[in-house]
Amino acid sequence: MKRQLYLAGAICLLAQSTLAQTRTCSGVDPEWTMTITPDGARFAYLDRESDMQIPQSTQPKGAEWPRAMTLVGLRDSAIVILESLEGSQQPIRVLTQRGEEPVMLVGTCLVTQ
């Protein structure tokens, strides 16, 4: 039983450490950028840049990927879904809005730290 608890703790630490890295993300058509750090995120889309907090992060039970994060800023919010790393790039989906129009953005991230 103790061995299972240690293993579960090690998996949790590994999962947390993968999100503790800085990611530089971007997409085209439409063009957008996002930097995700352990302290928050900076999101630029269309004519606006937003600093955002990450109050929540989750993953499927029993799996490390995908990861979903809730991002909240003063004027914007988003749900970010990160897929597992594929080589040096990580697929990302961003669900956000501009006014009353829902928007889904796709792109890739590079782990920079």
Secondary structure, 3 states (H helix, E strand, C coil): CHHHHHHHHHHHHHHHHHHCCCEEEEECCCCEEEEEECCEEEEEECCEEEEEEEEEEECCCCCCCCEEEEEEECCCEEEEEECCCECCEEEEEEEEEECCEEEEEEEEEEECC
